[in-house]
Amino acid sequence: MPETTFEHTRYDVHVDRVTRITLTRPEKRNAQDCRMLHEIDHAFQQATPDETTSA
């Protein structure tokens, strides 16, 4: 799956094998819009087959 540039979320994989998806739209109090929902969905699709993460 190609890498995506996230505008409203941040995708981090930590040393302890935990993937964190952070909402980064504080000016709108992290209200979800179509772009953010797409990014969240893509982040989960990216994390699911990743064997380097466990949670």
PyMOL commands that set and color helices and strands:
alter all, ss='L'
color gray80, all
select helices_A, chain A and resi 26-28+34-47
alter helices_A, ss='H'
color red, helices_A
select strands_A, chain A and resi 9-13+19-23
alter strands_A, ss='S'
color yellow, strands_A
deselect
rebuild
show_as cartoon
